[in-house]
Amino acid sequence: MKIDRLFKILYILINKKQVTAKYLADKFEVSIRTIYRDIDTLSISGIPIYTNKGKGGGISLMDNFIIDKSMLSSKDQNNILLGLEILKSTQYDNIDDAMQKLKAVFNKSNDSWIEVDFSHWGSYGNEKLKFEKLKHALTSSLIVEFDYYDGSCQKTKRKIYPLKLIFKEKSWYLVGFCTLRDDYRIFKIQRIREIKVLKEEFCKDNYSTINIDLFNEKMDIVKKSTKLIEFEIIIDSKLKNRVYNEFNIEDIKLNKDGDFEIKFIAYENEWIYNYFFSYENYIKIIKPIEIKNTMIKKLEKLLGHYKN
């Protein structure tokens, strides 16, 4: 996109002081004529940019050009630094240098009041490579192609216009426009395999997720939800720490035996059954009775595997 290229040109000039039109044309894979049109656009916008022809010449900014930090309130400045701290946790390249420069511009202390750890991202091997490829595709508006395994382990080949990464319920997802479905879709990152970043660009301005319910039942996510229902369960007092970590305090009350009676609303799907199983013999489902009966059938089927 042109606006993205203009910002990148300005950033290069701030850091390199002077570059040639050929350098910029090669970097952005456009013609020298296009670069000069971009320079004209920046000049018209009030950026003090000029060119020197001949040997030793090039494109540069006036020496006294600075970013006016007064355009940003203290709250705006803190929000920018917070965003960089979160981005840093994903092991995004060269964030430390950018943060130090901005803290100096904003006259902020080097003490950080927040530390975010998404160690699953970039921790090792394939996951780090997968994240790097998605990051490159998202920031460069490039199409990605990959194999995707749904909740039933069915594989499909997908070609996606990547729009954003989101973190929900302890997992990372990629949101994008899927050419196979001709619609917006969301993909659990762990189910993506053989990802490739293509050289094909797309115009991100033509796609928006603002008015889309990303987690509705048509999306290709691991949990295909049916309906929201109210659950009533009892959990043994031995799991006190887990109960208070995973449920809202207003949904919890103690019964006469000192165990926890919990009422909460959730989707009925395979995930909820697996969640109940994770409590082993420390949980008892009271309502709804259909869920209780389904759990009994699942347990009987599991027991049958060990009887044969």
C-alpha positions, -999 to +999 in steps of 0.1 A: +000+000+000+012+035-008+006+050+026+026+022+042+055+027+018+055+065+026+058+058+063+086+034+057+105+059+035+102+085+062+115+061+088+145+052+066+153+089+061+151+096+098+176+068+105+199+069+074+199+107+069+204+103+031+197+076+006+194+073-032+162+069-052+176+036-065+182+023-030+145+030-021+133+016-055+152-016-049+140-019-013+103-015-021+105-032-055+090-003-074+103+020-101+125+051-095+097+072-110+074+058-083+098+068-056+101+104-069+062+105-069+063+094-032+089+121-024+066+147-040+037+134-019+057+137+013+068+172+004+032+183-004+022+169+030+047+193+047+076+170+053+109+190+048+124+165+023+146+174-006+169+158-033+204+166-044+214+155-079+249+144-090+277+125-074+272+122-036+236+134-039+204+117-028+172+121-009+173+135+027+154+154+054+163+188+066+187+185+096+163+202+120+134+178+113+120+160+144+088+142+152+067+166+173+060+147+204+035+174+216+010+159+191+008+129+215-007+132+250+010+115+280-017+088+277-010+083+240+027+080+248+021+053+275-002+034+251+025+033+224+051+020+249+026-005+263+020-018+227+057-022+222+061-040+255+035-066+244+051-068+209+084-074+226+070-104+244+064-121+210+102-117+203+095-092+175+128-080+161+145-047+171+118-037+196+143-028+223+160-002+201+127+014+191+115+015+228+147+032+240+144+058+213+108+065+221+114+066+258+141+092+252+117+113+230+089+110+256+112+116+285+101+083+301+119+062+326+135+029+315+116+011+343+089-011+328+056-014+347+044-044+327+060-076+315+041-100+292+053-135+285+039-154+255+066-179+257+047-204+235+054-180+207+090-181+195+101-205+222+115-230+198+117-245+163+086-246+142+064-223+163+089-195+161+093-199+123+055-200+119+051-167+139+079-150+119+062-159+086+028-147+098+044-115+111+061-108+078+028-115+059+007-093+081+031-063+081+037-066+043+001-074+032+012-106+016-010-137+010-003-168+029-009-205+020-010-234+044-025-268+053-052-265+080-065-293+102-099-287+117-114-302+149-120-335+131-084-336+118-096-330+082-070-313+062-077-286+037-054-263+016-061-227+024-051-194+008-056-165+032-054-127+032-041-123+068-056-095+087-047-099+124-036-122+152-058-126+183-053-143+216-084-159+231-089-186+257-052-194+260-047-199+223-035-178+193-056-174+162-051-160+127-080-140+113-082-135+075-102-137+044-102-173+030-103-177-008-116-213-004-147-202+016-149-168+000-155-154+034-137-143+066-124-172+088-104-177+119-077-204+123-061-218+154-023-213+149-015-248+163-035-264+136-017-246+108+010-267+089+033-261+059+028-223+059+042-203+029+043-166+025+035-159-012+049-129-032+013-119-040+001-087-023-034-078-013-050-045-004-058-046+033-080-016+030-106-037+011-110-061+041-122-053+076-131-075+106-146-047+127-183-057+122-177-094+121-185-119+149-151-137+147-162-165+170-195-174+155-204-210+146-194-206+109-157-200+117-131-227+113-121-230+150-115-259+173-148-255+192-180-256+171-205-242+196-242-251+196-259-231+223-252-214+256-266-233+286-264-230+324-244-256+342-246-266+378-217-286+392-200-295+425-162-296+428-143-311+457-129-286+482-094-301+476-093-282+443-099-248+460-071-230+441-082-242+407-119-232+414-110-197+424-087-194+394-112-206+368-146-194+379-161-160+388-163-155+425-201-146+423-208-180+407-193-199+436-208-209+469-199-235+496-223-263+504-228-279+538-199-304+531-175-276+524-174-284+487-180-258+459-214-255+442-209-236+410-234-222+385-221-208+352-231-203+316-210-218+287-214-234+253-222-271+250-195-286+229-167-311+230-144-287+248-167-285+278-167-323+282-129-324+280-128-297+306-150-317+330-129-348+325-098-327+335-113-326+371-113-365+372-132-377+402-133-344+419-164-331+400-200-339+399-224-326+373-259-317+387-275-299+358-285-301+330-294-338+332-286-343+295-250-333+300-247-356+330-260-385+309-237-377+280-207-377+305-218-412+317-219-425+282-185-411+274-171-427+306-187-461+298-172-459+263-138-451+278-140-479+303-149-503+275-115-497+259-098-511+290-121-540+294-114-555+260 
